[in-house]
């Protein structure tokens, strides 16, 4: 393996090595991570993950218009991300149940919201 760099984390010195020859390596099963091995054993799991988990993040990223946040600092970027997720979720609700039932649910008493959404 080729040495790339040394890093220091939590008081430990970590040397980073990697190679592109993993596909043909005879001891690959000893160094692949547990999650990676699980995904290689069950390719359908990765397909399901792509279809259900990664799509919303791609959609949100596309709506943001760039791969970076406009706000600086973690707290502000977290708030920006929360607003993007809220907008994504509201769009999904409007597409699934419609705008009129959503407005009706917002206007009614809290104890009746479940019933209006389910009856719509």
Jmol script that loads the backbone (N, CA, C; Angstrom):
load data "model"
ATOM      1  N   UNK A   1       0.827  -1.182   0.000  1.00  0.00           N
ATOM      2  CA  UNK A   1       0.000   0.000   0.000  1.00  0.00           C
ATOM      3  C   UNK A   1       0.873   1.249   0.000  1.00  0.00           C
ATOM      4  N   UNK A   2       0.348   2.266  -0.608  1.00  0.00           N
ATOM      5  CA  UNK A   2       1.077   3.519  -0.703  1.00  0.00           C
ATOM      6  C   UNK A   2       0.733   4.421   0.482  1.00  0.00           C
ATOM      7  N   UNK A   3       1.770   5.003   1.109  1.00  0.00           N
ATOM      8  CA  UNK A   3       1.588   5.937   2.223  1.00  0.00           C
ATOM      9  C   UNK A   3       1.151   7.290   1.661  1.00  0.00           C
ATOM     10  N   UNK A   4       0.134   7.916   2.309  1.00  0.00           N
ATOM     11  CA  UNK A   4      -0.347   9.207   1.835  1.00  0.00           C
ATOM     12  C   UNK A   4      -0.085  10.337   2.834  1.00  0.00           C
ATOM     13  N   UNK A   5      -0.473  10.168   4.095  1.00  0.00           N
ATOM     14  CA  UNK A   5      -0.230  11.236   5.064  1.00  0.00           C
ATOM     15  C   UNK A   5      -0.364  10.710   6.483  1.00  0.00           C
ATOM     16  N   UNK A   6       0.094  11.511   7.430  1.00  0.00           N
ATOM     17  CA  UNK A   6      -0.034  11.204   8.853  1.00  0.00           C
ATOM     18  C   UNK A   6      -0.953  12.233   9.474  1.00  0.00           C
ATOM     19  N   UNK A   7      -1.823  11.761  10.334  1.00  0.00           N
ATOM     20  CA  UNK A   7      -2.794  12.638  10.985  1.00  0.00           C
ATOM     21  C   UNK A   7      -2.769  12.364  12.486  1.00  0.00           C
ATOM     22  N   UNK A   8      -3.104  13.348  13.275  1.00  0.00           N
ATOM     23  CA  UNK A   8      -3.147  13.176  14.721  1.00  0.00           C
ATOM     24  C   UNK A   8      -4.576  13.426  15.194  1.00  0.00           C
ATOM     25  N   UNK A   9      -5.189  12.401  15.806  1.00  0.00           N
ATOM     26  CA  UNK A   9      -6.559  12.500  16.298  1.00  0.00           C
ATOM     27  C   UNK A   9      -6.634  11.941  17.712  1.00  0.00           C
ATOM     28  N   UNK A  10      -7.186  12.728  18.611  1.00  0.00           N
ATOM     29  CA  UNK A  10      -7.393  12.302  20.008  1.00  0.00           C
ATOM     30  C   UNK A  10      -6.126  11.723  20.621  1.00  0.00           C
ATOM     31  N   UNK A  11      -5.014  12.362  20.344  1.00  0.00           N
ATOM     32  CA  UNK A  11      -3.744  11.945  20.931  1.00  0.00           C
ATOM     33  C   UNK A  11      -3.086  10.762  20.253  1.00  0.00           C
ATOM     34  N   UNK A  12      -3.661  10.263  19.186  1.00  0.00           N
ATOM     35  CA  UNK A  12      -3.090   9.122  18.472  1.00  0.00           C
ATOM     36  C   UNK A  12      -2.554   9.576  17.117  1.00  0.00           C
ATOM     37  N   UNK A  13      -1.438   9.002  16.718  1.00  0.00           N
ATOM     38  CA  UNK A  13      -0.878   9.274  15.404  1.00  0.00           C
ATOM     39  C   UNK A  13      -1.390   8.215  14.446  1.00  0.00           C
ATOM     40  N   UNK A  14      -2.068   8.671  13.400  1.00  0.00           N
ATOM     41  CA  UNK A  14      -2.644   7.763  12.420  1.00  0.00           C
ATOM     42  C   UNK A  14      -1.962   7.970  11.080  1.00  0.00           C
ATOM     43  N   UNK A  15      -1.438   6.912  10.524  1.00  0.00           N
ATOM     44  CA  UNK A  15      -0.819   6.978   9.208  1.00  0.00           C
ATOM     45  C   UNK A  15      -1.813   6.427   8.203  1.00  0.00           C
ATOM     46  N   UNK A  16      -2.052   7.171   7.130  1.00  0.00           N
ATOM     47  CA  UNK A  16      -3.054   6.791   6.130  1.00  0.00           C
ATOM     48  C   UNK A  16      -2.381   6.169   4.909  1.00  0.00           C
ATOM     49  N   UNK A  17      -2.820   4.965   4.609  1.00  0.00           N
ATOM     50  CA  UNK A  17      -2.355   4.235   3.442  1.00  0.00           C
ATOM     51  C   UNK A  17      -3.587   3.798   2.660  1.00  0.00           C
ATOM     52  N   UNK A  18      -3.493   3.728   1.347  1.00  0.00           N
ATOM     53  CA  UNK A  18      -4.523   3.068   0.569  1.00  0.00           C
ATOM     54  C   UNK A  18      -4.003   2.703  -0.799  1.00  0.00           C
ATOM     55  N   UNK A  19      -4.808   1.857  -1.459  1.00  0.00           N
ATOM     56  CA  UNK A  19      -4.418   1.344  -2.766  1.00  0.00           C
ATOM     57  C   UNK A  19      -5.659   1.182  -3.629  1.00  0.00           C
ATOM     58  N   UNK A  20      -5.444   1.063  -4.910  1.00  0.00           N
ATOM     59  CA  UNK A  20      -6.544   0.815  -5.834  1.00  0.00           C
ATOM     60  C   UNK A  20      -6.647  -0.662  -6.203  1.00  0.00           C
ATOM     61  N   UNK A  21      -5.849  -1.492  -5.559  1.00  0.00           N
ATOM     62  CA  UNK A  21      -5.805  -2.915  -5.891  1.00  0.00           C
ATOM     63  C   UNK A  21      -6.712  -3.764  -5.004  1.00  0.00           C
ATOM     64  N   UNK A  22      -7.653  -3.161  -4.301  1.00  0.00           N
ATOM     65  CA  UNK A  22      -8.499  -3.918  -3.370  1.00  0.00           C
ATOM     66  C   UNK A  22      -9.346  -4.987  -4.063  1.00  0.00           C
ATOM     67  N   UNK A  23      -9.754  -4.723  -5.287  1.00  0.00           N
ATOM     68  CA  UNK A  23     -10.602  -5.682  -5.989  1.00  0.00           C
ATOM     69  C   UNK A  23      -9.945  -7.025  -6.211  1.00  0.00           C
ATOM     70  N   UNK A  24      -8.632  -7.058  -6.307  1.00  0.00           N
ATOM     71  CA  UNK A  24      -7.926  -8.311  -6.581  1.00  0.00           C
ATOM     72  C   UNK A  24      -7.151  -8.820  -5.366  1.00  0.00           C
ATOM     73  N   UNK A  25      -7.292  -8.174  -4.241  1.00  0.00           N
ATOM     74  CA  UNK A  25      -6.523  -8.519  -3.042  1.00  0.00           C
ATOM     75  C   UNK A  25      -7.028  -9.829  -2.424  1.00  0.00           C
ATOM     76  N   UNK A  26      -6.111 -10.671  -1.997  1.00  0.00           N
ATOM     77  CA  UNK A  26      -6.470 -11.947  -1.392  1.00  0.00           C
ATOM     78  C   UNK A  26      -6.924 -11.836   0.056  1.00  0.00           C
ATOM     79  N   UNK A  27      -6.607 -10.760   0.739  1.00  0.00           N
ATOM     80  CA  UNK A  27      -6.983 -10.597   2.145  1.00  0.00           C
ATOM     81  C   UNK A  27      -7.979  -9.444   2.329  1.00  0.00           C
ATOM     82  N   UNK A  28      -8.748  -9.165   1.287  1.00  0.00           N
ATOM     83  CA  UNK A  28      -9.708  -8.058   1.335  1.00  0.00           C
ATOM     84  C   UNK A  28     -10.716  -8.230   2.466  1.00  0.00           C
ATOM     85  N   UNK A  29     -11.139  -9.468   2.710  1.00  0.00           N
ATOM     86  CA  UNK A  29     -12.138  -9.703   3.754  1.00  0.00           C
ATOM     87  C   UNK A  29     -11.627  -9.335   5.140  1.00  0.00           C
ATOM     88  N   UNK A  30     -10.329  -9.210   5.327  1.00  0.00           N
ATOM     89  CA  UNK A  30      -9.774  -8.853   6.630  1.00  0.00           C
ATOM     90  C   UNK A  30      -9.734  -7.348   6.856  1.00  0.00           C
ATOM     91  N   UNK A  31      -9.782  -6.558   5.779  1.00  0.00           N
ATOM     92  CA  UNK A  31      -9.660  -5.115   5.975  1.00  0.00           C
ATOM     93  C   UNK A  31     -10.915  -4.340   5.613  1.00  0.00           C
ATOM     94  N   UNK A  32     -11.838  -4.919   4.894  1.00  0.00           N
ATOM     95  CA  UNK A  32     -13.076  -4.217   4.565  1.00  0.00           C
ATOM     96  C   UNK A  32     -13.882  -3.996   5.841  1.00  0.00           C
ATOM     97  N   UNK A  33     -14.540  -2.869   5.915  1.00  0.00           N
ATOM     98  CA  UNK A  33     -15.335  -2.571   7.105  1.00  0.00           C
ATOM     99  C   UNK A  33     -16.538  -3.488   7.183  1.00  0.00           C
ATOM    100  N   UNK A  34     -17.116  -3.598   8.350  1.00  0.00           N
ATOM    101  CA  UNK A  34     -18.270  -4.454   8.565  1.00  0.00           C
ATOM    102  C   UNK A  34     -19.442  -4.013   7.695  1.00  0.00           C
ATOM    103  N   UNK A  35     -19.665  -2.712   7.603  1.00  0.00           N
ATOM    104  CA  UNK A  35     -20.773  -2.205   6.805  1.00  0.00           C
ATOM    105  C   UNK A  35     -20.537  -2.494   5.332  1.00  0.00           C
ATOM    106  N   UNK A  36     -19.308  -2.278   4.875  1.00  0.00           N
ATOM    107  CA  UNK A  36     -18.993  -2.534   3.471  1.00  0.00           C
ATOM    108  C   UNK A  36     -19.198  -4.008   3.134  1.00  0.00           C
ATOM    109  N   UNK A  37     -18.760  -4.899   4.010  1.00  0.00           N
ATOM    110  CA  UNK A  37     -18.944  -6.335   3.769  1.00  0.00           C
ATOM    111  C   UNK A  37     -20.425  -6.690   3.717  1.00  0.00           C
ATOM    112  N   UNK A  38     -21.208  -6.089   4.614  1.00  0.00           N
ATOM    113  CA  UNK A  38     -22.640  -6.368   4.645  1.00  0.00           C
ATOM    114  C   UNK A  38     -23.294  -5.925   3.336  1.00  0.00           C
ATOM    115  N   UNK A  39     -22.885  -4.760   2.822  1.00  0.00           N
ATOM    116  CA  UNK A  39     -23.453  -4.271   1.573  1.00  0.00           C
ATOM    117  C   UNK A  39     -23.013  -5.113   0.380  1.00  0.00           C
ATOM    118  N   UNK A  40     -21.779  -5.602   0.415  1.00  0.00           N
ATOM    119  CA  UNK A  40     -21.316  -6.464  -0.671  1.00  0.00           C
ATOM    120  C   UNK A  40     -22.027  -7.804  -0.647  1.00  0.00           C
ATOM    121  N   UNK A  41     -22.357  -8.295   0.549  1.00  0.00           N
ATOM    122  CA  UNK A  41     -23.076  -9.562   0.661  1.00  0.00           C
ATOM    123  C   UNK A  41     -24.523  -9.422   0.216  1.00  0.00           C
ATOM    124  N   UNK A  42     -25.103  -8.242   0.414  1.00  0.00           N
ATOM    125  CA  UNK A  42     -26.505  -8.007   0.076  1.00  0.00           C
ATOM    126  C   UNK A  42     -26.600  -6.758  -0.793  1.00  0.00           C
ATOM    127  N   UNK A  43     -26.448  -6.921  -2.096  1.00  0.00           N
ATOM    128  CA  UNK A  43     -26.461  -5.766  -2.999  1.00  0.00           C
ATOM    129  C   UNK A  43     -27.828  -5.085  -3.031  1.00  0.00           C
ATOM    130  N   UNK A  44     -28.879  -5.820  -2.706  1.00  0.00           N
ATOM    131  CA  UNK A  44     -30.221  -5.219  -2.677  1.00  0.00           C
ATOM    132  C   UNK A  44     -30.313  -4.157  -1.576  1.00  0.00           C
ATOM    133  N   UNK A  45     -29.552  -4.319  -0.488  1.00  0.00           N
ATOM    134  CA  UNK A  45     -29.579  -3.336   0.600  1.00  0.00           C
ATOM    135  C   UNK A  45     -29.072  -1.984   0.123  1.00  0.00           C
ATOM    136  N   UNK A  46     -28.028  -1.975  -0.679  1.00  0.00           N
ATOM    137  CA  UNK A  46     -27.505  -0.704  -1.191  1.00  0.00           C
ATOM    138  C   UNK A  46     -28.483  -0.083  -2.174  1.00  0.00           C
ATOM    139  N   UNK A  47     -29.125  -0.888  -2.975  1.00  0.00           N
ATOM    140  CA  UNK A  47     -30.133  -0.367  -3.903  1.00  0.00           C
ATOM    141  C   UNK A  47     -31.285   0.274  -3.133  1.00  0.00           C
ATOM    142  N   UNK A  48     -31.746  -0.399  -2.078  1.00  0.00           N
ATOM    143  CA  UNK A  48     -32.820   0.144  -1.250  1.00  0.00           C
ATOM    144  C   UNK A  48     -32.383   1.439  -0.590  1.00  0.00           C
ATOM    145  N   UNK A  49     -31.161   1.486  -0.103  1.00  0.00           N
ATOM    146  CA  UNK A  49     -30.640   2.700   0.527  1.00  0.00           C
ATOM    147  C   UNK A  49     -30.620   3.851  -0.472  1.00  0.00           C
ATOM    148  N   UNK A  50     -30.146   3.589  -1.678  1.00  0.00           N
ATOM    149  CA  UNK A  50     -30.098   4.633  -2.699  1.00  0.00           C
ATOM    150  C   UNK A  50     -31.490   5.171  -3.005  1.00  0.00           C
ATOM    151  N   UNK A  51     -32.463   4.277  -3.071  1.00  0.00           N
ATOM    152  CA  UNK A  51     -33.817   4.674  -3.442  1.00  0.00           C
ATOM    153  C   UNK A  51     -34.531   5.438  -2.334  1.00  0.00           C
ATOM    154  N   UNK A  52     -34.247   5.114  -1.083  1.00  0.00           N
ATOM    155  CA  UNK A  52     -35.027   5.709   0.004  1.00  0.00           C
ATOM    156  C   UNK A  52     -34.310   6.808   0.769  1.00  0.00           C
ATOM    157  N   UNK A  53     -33.020   6.705   0.947  1.00  0.00           N
ATOM    158  CA  UNK A  53     -32.303   7.639   1.800  1.00  0.00           C
ATOM    159  C   UNK A  53     -31.570   8.713   1.018  1.00  0.00           C
ATOM    160  N   UNK A  54     -30.894   8.324  -0.032  1.00  0.00           N
ATOM    161  CA  UNK A  54     -30.034   9.277  -0.723  1.00  0.00           C
ATOM    162  C   UNK A  54     -30.798  10.231  -1.632  1.00  0.00           C
ATOM    163  N   UNK A  55     -31.968   9.841  -2.107  1.00  0.00           N
ATOM    164  CA  UNK A  55     -32.733  10.703  -3.002  1.00  0.00           C
ATOM    165  C   UNK A  55     -33.119  12.032  -2.354  1.00  0.00           C
ATOM    166  N   UNK A  56     -33.650  12.052  -1.128  1.00  0.00           N
ATOM    167  CA  UNK A  56     -33.988  13.352  -0.525  1.00  0.00           C
ATOM    168  C   UNK A  56     -32.787  14.289  -0.407  1.00  0.00           C
ATOM    169  N   UNK A  57     -31.625  13.751  -0.082  1.00  0.00           N
ATOM    170  CA  UNK A  57     -30.449  14.615   0.050  1.00  0.00           C
ATOM    171  C   UNK A  57     -30.037  15.194  -1.303  1.00  0.00           C
ATOM    172  N   UNK A  58     -30.144  14.401  -2.356  1.00  0.00           N
ATOM    173  CA  UNK A  58     -29.841  14.908  -3.693  1.00  0.00           C
ATOM    174  C   UNK A  58     -30.817  15.989  -4.112  1.00  0.00           C
ATOM    175  N   UNK A  59     -32.095  15.784  -3.799  1.00  0.00           N
ATOM    176  CA  UNK A  59     -33.111  16.782  -4.127  1.00  0.00           C
ATOM    177  C   UNK A  59     -32.873  18.071  -3.367  1.00  0.00           C
ATOM    178  N   UNK A  60     -32.587  17.961  -2.076  1.00  0.00           N
ATOM    179  CA  UNK A  60     -32.333  19.153  -1.263  1.00  0.00           C
ATOM    180  C   UNK A  60     -31.103  19.882  -1.779  1.00  0.00           C
ATOM    181  N   UNK A  61     -30.056  19.149  -2.100  1.00  0.00           N
ATOM    182  CA  UNK A  61     -28.829  19.767  -2.610  1.00  0.00           C
ATOM    183  C   UNK A  61     -29.096  20.502  -3.919  1.00  0.00           C
ATOM    184  N   UNK A  62     -29.894  19.901  -4.802  1.00  0.00           N
ATOM    185  CA  UNK A  62     -30.220  20.552  -6.068  1.00  0.00           C
ATOM    186  C   UNK A  62     -31.031  21.822  -5.843  1.00  0.00           C
ATOM    187  N   UNK A  63     -31.955  21.784  -4.893  1.00  0.00           N
ATOM    188  CA  UNK A  63     -32.759  22.978  -4.592  1.00  0.00           C
ATOM    189  C   UNK A  63     -31.935  24.083  -3.953  1.00  0.00           C
ATOM    190  N   UNK A  64     -30.895  23.699  -3.215  1.00  0.00           N
ATOM    191  CA  UNK A  64     -30.029  24.705  -2.603  1.00  0.00           C
ATOM    192  C   UNK A  64     -29.269  25.481  -3.678  1.00  0.00           C
ATOM    193  N   UNK A  65     -29.074  24.871  -4.829  1.00  0.00           N
ATOM    194  CA  UNK A  65     -28.418  25.541  -5.931  1.00  0.00           C
ATOM    195  C   UNK A  65     -26.901  25.461  -5.896  1.00  0.00           C
ATOM    196  N   UNK A  66     -26.354  24.868  -4.891  1.00  0.00           N
ATOM    197  CA  UNK A  66     -24.899  24.741  -4.784  1.00  0.00           C
ATOM    198  C   UNK A  66     -24.589  23.654  -3.771  1.00  0.00           C
ATOM    199  N   UNK A  67     -23.324  23.295  -3.697  1.00  0.00           N
ATOM    200  CA  UNK A  67     -22.912  22.244  -2.774  1.00  0.00           C
ATOM    201  C   UNK A  67     -22.453  22.820  -1.434  1.00  0.00           C
ATOM    202  N   UNK A  68     -22.685  24.089  -1.205  1.00  0.00           N
ATOM    203  CA  UNK A  68     -22.223  24.686   0.046  1.00  0.00           C
ATOM    204  C   UNK A  68     -23.359  25.488   0.685  1.00  0.00           C
ATOM    205  N   UNK A  69     -23.208  25.760   1.951  1.00  0.00           N
ATOM    206  CA  UNK A  69     -24.193  26.552   2.676  1.00  0.00           C
ATOM    207  C   UNK A  69     -23.890  28.032   2.505  1.00  0.00           C
ATOM    208  N   UNK A  70     -24.921  28.833   2.542  1.00  0.00           N
ATOM    209  CA  UNK A  70     -24.745  30.278   2.447  1.00  0.00           C
ATOM    210  C   UNK A  70     -24.314  30.869   3.783  1.00  0.00           C
ATOM    211  N   UNK A  71     -24.721  30.232   4.868  1.00  0.00           N
ATOM    212  CA  UNK A  71     -24.415  30.730   6.215  1.00  0.00           C
ATOM    213  C   UNK A  71     -23.072  30.190   6.692  1.00  0.00           C
ATOM    214  N   UNK A  72     -22.457  30.943   7.565  1.00  0.00           N
ATOM    215  CA  UNK A  72     -21.204  30.515   8.179  1.00  0.00           C
ATOM    216  C   UNK A  72     -21.500  30.033   9.599  1.00  0.00           C
ATOM    217  N   UNK A  73     -20.603  29.269  10.179  1.00  0.00           N
ATOM    218  CA  UNK A  73     -20.709  28.646  11.505  1.00  0.00           C
ATOM    219  C   UNK A  73     -21.683  27.477  11.487  1.00  0.00           C
ATOM    220  N   UNK A  74     -21.398  26.517  12.322  1.00  0.00           N
ATOM    221  CA  UNK A  74     -22.184  25.276  12.352  1.00  0.00           C
ATOM    222  C   UNK A  74     -23.628  25.546  12.750  1.00  0.00           C
ATOM    223  N   UNK A  75     -23.848  26.391  13.750  1.00  0.00           N
ATOM    224  CA  UNK A  75     -25.208  26.670  14.224  1.00  0.00           C
ATOM    225  C   UNK A  75     -26.051  27.270  13.096  1.00  0.00           C
ATOM    226  N   UNK A  76     -25.491  28.222  12.373  1.00  0.00           N
ATOM    227  CA  UNK A  76     -26.230  28.863  11.292  1.00  0.00           C
ATOM    228  C   UNK A  76     -26.446  27.922  10.116  1.00  0.00           C
ATOM    229  N   UNK A  77     -25.440  27.117   9.798  1.00  0.00           N
ATOM    230  CA  UNK A  77     -25.590  26.151   8.716  1.00  0.00           C
ATOM    231  C   UNK A  77     -26.626  25.089   9.088  1.00  0.00           C
ATOM    232  N   UNK A  78     -26.673  24.704  10.361  1.00  0.00           N
ATOM    233  CA  UNK A  78     -27.673  23.732  10.817  1.00  0.00           C
ATOM    234  C   UNK A  78     -29.076  24.317  10.671  1.00  0.00           C
ATOM    235  N   UNK A  79     -29.224  25.598  10.978  1.00  0.00           N
ATOM    236  CA  UNK A  79     -30.517  26.253  10.814  1.00  0.00           C
ATOM    237  C   UNK A  79     -30.905  26.306   9.341  1.00  0.00           C
ATOM    238  N   UNK A  80     -29.945  26.633   8.486  1.00  0.00           N
ATOM    239  CA  UNK A  80     -30.201  26.665   7.047  1.00  0.00           C
ATOM    240  C   UNK A  80     -30.637  25.292   6.549  1.00  0.00           C
ATOM    241  N   UNK A  81     -29.957  24.244   7.007  1.00  0.00           N
ATOM    242  CA  UNK A  81     -30.308  22.883   6.591  1.00  0.00           C
ATOM    243  C   UNK A  81     -31.701  22.516   7.097  1.00  0.00           C
ATOM    244  N   UNK A  82     -32.019  22.911   8.320  1.00  0.00           N
ATOM    245  CA  UNK A  82     -33.345  22.623   8.872  1.00  0.00           C
ATOM    246  C   UNK A  82     -34.438  23.272   8.024  1.00  0.00           C
ATOM    247  N   UNK A  83     -34.193  24.481   7.552  1.00  0.00           N
ATOM    248  CA  UNK A  83     -35.169  25.155   6.695  1.00  0.00           C
ATOM    249  C   UNK A  83     -35.312  24.441   5.350  1.00  0.00           C
ATOM    250  N   UNK A  84     -34.209  23.962   4.804  1.00  0.00           N
ATOM    251  CA  UNK A  84     -34.274  23.208   3.549  1.00  0.00           C
ATOM    252  C   UNK A  84     -35.046  21.905   3.734  1.00  0.00           C
ATOM    253  N   UNK A  85     -34.818  21.222   4.843  1.00  0.00           N
ATOM    254  CA  UNK A  85     -35.529  19.968   5.123  1.00  0.00           C
ATOM    255  C   UNK A  85     -37.014  20.245   5.335  1.00  0.00           C
ATOM    256  N   UNK A  86     -37.344  21.324   6.041  1.00  0.00           N
ATOM    257  CA  UNK A  86     -38.745  21.695   6.243  1.00  0.00           C
ATOM    258  C   UNK A  86     -39.424  21.963   4.907  1.00  0.00           C
ATOM    259  N   UNK A  87     -38.759  22.708   4.028  1.00  0.00           N
ATOM    260  CA  UNK A  87     -39.330  22.996   2.711  1.00  0.00           C
ATOM    261  C   UNK A  87     -39.528  21.706   1.913  1.00  0.00           C
ATOM    262  N   UNK A  88     -38.568  20.798   1.983  1.00  0.00           N
ATOM    263  CA  UNK A  88     -38.680  19.517   1.283  1.00  0.00           C
ATOM    264  C   UNK A  88     -39.870  18.723   1.820  1.00  0.00           C
ATOM    265  N   UNK A  89     -39.994  18.665   3.150  1.00  0.00           N
ATOM    266  CA  UNK A  89     -41.089  17.900   3.753  1.00  0.00           C
ATOM    267  C   UNK A  89     -42.448  18.514   3.445  1.00  0.00           C
ATOM    268  N   UNK A  90     -42.551  19.839   3.463  1.00  0.00           N
ATOM    269  CA  UNK A  90     -43.821  20.487   3.120  1.00  0.00           C
ATOM    270  C   UNK A  90     -44.186  20.221   1.665  1.00  0.00           C
ATOM    271  N   UNK A  91     -43.213  20.242   0.784  1.00  0.00           N
ATOM    272  CA  UNK A  91     -43.466  19.932  -0.619  1.00  0.00           C
ATOM    273  C   UNK A  91     -43.988  18.511  -0.759  1.00  0.00           C
ATOM    274  N   UNK A  92     -43.386  17.579  -0.031  1.00  0.00           N
ATOM    275  CA  UNK A  92     -43.851  16.188  -0.085  1.00  0.00           C
ATOM    276  C   UNK A  92     -45.273  16.054   0.431  1.00  0.00           C
ATOM    277  N   UNK A  93     -45.591  16.751   1.532  1.00  0.00           N
ATOM    278  CA  UNK A  93     -46.958  16.694   2.077  1.00  0.00           C
ATOM    279  C   UNK A  93     -47.944  17.258   1.057  1.00  0.00           C
ATOM    280  N   UNK A  94     -47.604  18.403   0.448  1.00  0.00           N
ATOM    281  CA  UNK A  94     -48.503  18.998  -0.545  1.00  0.00           C
ATOM    282  C   UNK A  94     -48.701  18.072  -1.739  1.00  0.00           C
ATOM    283  N   UNK A  95     -47.655  17.376  -2.156  1.00  0.00           N
ATOM    284  CA  UNK A  95     -47.780  16.449  -3.277  1.00  0.00           C
ATOM    285  C   UNK A  95     -48.564  15.199  -2.901  1.00  0.00           C
ATOM    286  N   UNK A  96     -48.476  14.767  -1.641  1.00  0.00           N
ATOM    287  CA  UNK A  96     -49.140  13.527  -1.222  1.00  0.00           C
ATOM    288  C   UNK A  96     -50.606  13.726  -0.874  1.00  0.00           C
ATOM    289  N   UNK A  97     -50.933  14.763  -0.109  1.00  0.00           N
ATOM    290  CA  UNK A  97     -52.328  14.929   0.316  1.00  0.00           C
ATOM    291  C   UNK A  97     -53.008  16.126  -0.332  1.00  0.00           C
ATOM    292  N   UNK A  98     -52.244  17.029  -0.911  1.00  0.00           N
ATOM    293  CA  UNK A  98     -52.816  18.206  -1.554  1.00  0.00           C
ATOM    294  C   UNK A  98     -52.725  19.429  -0.659  1.00  0.00           C
ATOM    295  N   UNK A  99     -52.925  20.583  -1.267  1.00  0.00           N
ATOM    296  CA  UNK A  99     -52.789  21.842  -0.533  1.00  0.00           C
ATOM    297  C   UNK A  99     -54.012  22.113   0.342  1.00  0.00           C
ATOM    298  N   UNK A 100     -55.212  21.852  -0.175  1.00  0.00           N
ATOM    299  CA  UNK A 100     -56.432  22.148   0.595  1.00  0.00           C
ATOM    300  C   UNK A 100     -56.494  21.344   1.896  1.00  0.00           C
ATOM    301  N   UNK A 101     -56.247  20.029   1.878  1.00  0.00           N
ATOM    302  CA  UNK A 101     -56.252  19.295   3.155  1.00  0.00           C
ATOM    303  C   UNK A 101     -55.164  19.776   4.118  1.00  0.00           C
ATOM    304  N   UNK A 102     -54.029  20.203   3.581  1.00  0.00           N
ATOM    305  CA  UNK A 102     -52.962  20.724   4.441  1.00  0.00           C
ATOM    306  C   UNK A 102     -53.403  22.009   5.131  1.00  0.00           C
ATOM    307  N   UNK A 103     -54.027  22.909   4.381  1.00  0.00           N
ATOM    308  CA  UNK A 103     -54.520  24.163   4.968  1.00  0.00           C
ATOM    309  C   UNK A 103     -55.627  23.873   5.964  1.00  0.00           C
ATOM    310  N   UNK A 104     -56.511  22.942   5.644  1.00  0.00           N
ATOM    311  CA  UNK A 104     -57.594  22.577   6.558  1.00  0.00           C
ATOM    312  C   UNK A 104     -57.026  21.997   7.858  1.00  0.00           C
ATOM    313  N   UNK A 105     -56.008  21.176   7.747  1.00  0.00           N
ATOM    314  CA  UNK A 105     -55.393  20.589   8.943  1.00  0.00           C
ATOM    315  C   UNK A 105     -54.725  21.661   9.786  1.00  0.00           C
ATOM    316  N   UNK A 106     -54.158  22.651   9.148  1.00  0.00           N
ATOM    317  CA  UNK A 106     -53.492  23.733   9.885  1.00  0.00           C
ATOM    318  C   UNK A 106     -54.509  24.590  10.618  1.00  0.00           C
ATOM    319  N   UNK A 107     -55.696  24.787  10.048  1.00  0.00           N
ATOM    320  CA  UNK A 107     -56.701  25.662  10.651  1.00  0.00           C
ATOM    321  C   UNK A 107     -57.509  25.002  11.767  1.00  0.00           C
ATOM    322  N   UNK A 108     -57.606  23.681  11.773  1.00  0.00           N
ATOM    323  CA  UNK A 108     -58.462  23.009  12.754  1.00  0.00           C
ATOM    324  C   UNK A 108     -57.776  22.868  14.103  1.00  0.00           C
ATOM    325  N   UNK A 109     -58.521  22.375  15.071  1.00  0.00           N
ATOM    326  CA  UNK A 109     -57.953  22.140  16.398  1.00  0.00           C
ATOM    327  C   UNK A 109     -56.957  20.988  16.336  1.00  0.00           C
ATOM    328  N   UNK A 110     -55.936  21.021  17.202  1.00  0.00           N
ATOM    329  CA  UNK A 110     -54.900  19.973  17.178  1.00  0.00           C
ATOM    330  C   UNK A 110     -55.437  18.559  17.290  1.00  0.00           C
ATOM    331  N   UNK A 111     -56.520  18.354  18.075  1.00  0.00           N
ATOM    332  CA  UNK A 111     -57.022  16.995  18.247  1.00  0.00           C
ATOM    333  C   UNK A 111     -57.720  16.469  16.994  1.00  0.00           C
ATOM    334  N   UNK A 112     -58.090  17.355  16.046  1.00  0.00           N
ATOM    335  CA  UNK A 112     -58.775  16.926  14.839  1.00  0.00           C
ATOM    336  C   UNK A 112     -57.846  16.845  13.640  1.00  0.00           C
ATOM    337  N   UNK A 113     -56.590  17.266  13.754  1.00  0.00           N
ATOM    338  CA  UNK A 113     -55.687  17.264  12.608  1.00  0.00           C
ATOM    339  C   UNK A 113     -55.499  15.880  12.012  1.00  0.00           C
ATOM    340  N   UNK A 114     -55.325  14.885  12.844  1.00  0.00           N
ATOM    341  CA  UNK A 114     -55.110  13.515  12.374  1.00  0.00           C
ATOM    342  C   UNK A 114     -56.308  13.053  11.545  1.00  0.00           C
ATOM    343  N   UNK A 115     -57.524  13.342  12.014  1.00  0.00           N
ATOM    344  CA  UNK A 115     -58.727  12.889  11.348  1.00  0.00           C
ATOM    345  C   UNK A 115     -58.868  13.548   9.966  1.00  0.00           C
ATOM    346  N   UNK A 116     -58.610  14.844   9.856  1.00  0.00           N
ATOM    347  CA  UNK A 116     -58.759  15.533   8.579  1.00  0.00           C
ATOM    348  C   UNK A 116     -57.766  15.015   7.561  1.00  0.00           C
ATOM    349  N   UNK A 117     -56.519  14.816   7.973  1.00  0.00           N
ATOM    350  CA  UNK A 117     -55.503  14.316   7.053  1.00  0.00           C
ATOM    351  C   UNK A 117     -55.848  12.915   6.597  1.00  0.00           C
ATOM    352  N   UNK A 118     -56.331  12.073   7.525  1.00  0.00           N
ATOM    353  CA  UNK A 118     -56.652  10.703   7.166  1.00  0.00           C
ATOM    354  C   UNK A 118     -57.921  10.620   6.299  1.00  0.00           C
ATOM    355  N   UNK A 119     -58.894  11.511   6.514  1.00  0.00           N
ATOM    356  CA  UNK A 119     -60.135  11.480   5.772  1.00  0.00           C
ATOM    357  C   UNK A 119     -60.004  12.128   4.401  1.00  0.00           C
ATOM    358  N   UNK A 120     -58.968  12.895   4.191  1.00  0.00           N
ATOM    359  CA  UNK A 120     -58.855  13.652   2.922  1.00  0.00           C
ATOM    360  C   UNK A 120     -58.578  12.763   1.738  1.00  0.00           C
TER     361      UNK A 120
END
end "model"
wireframe off; spacefill off
backbone 0.3
color backbone group
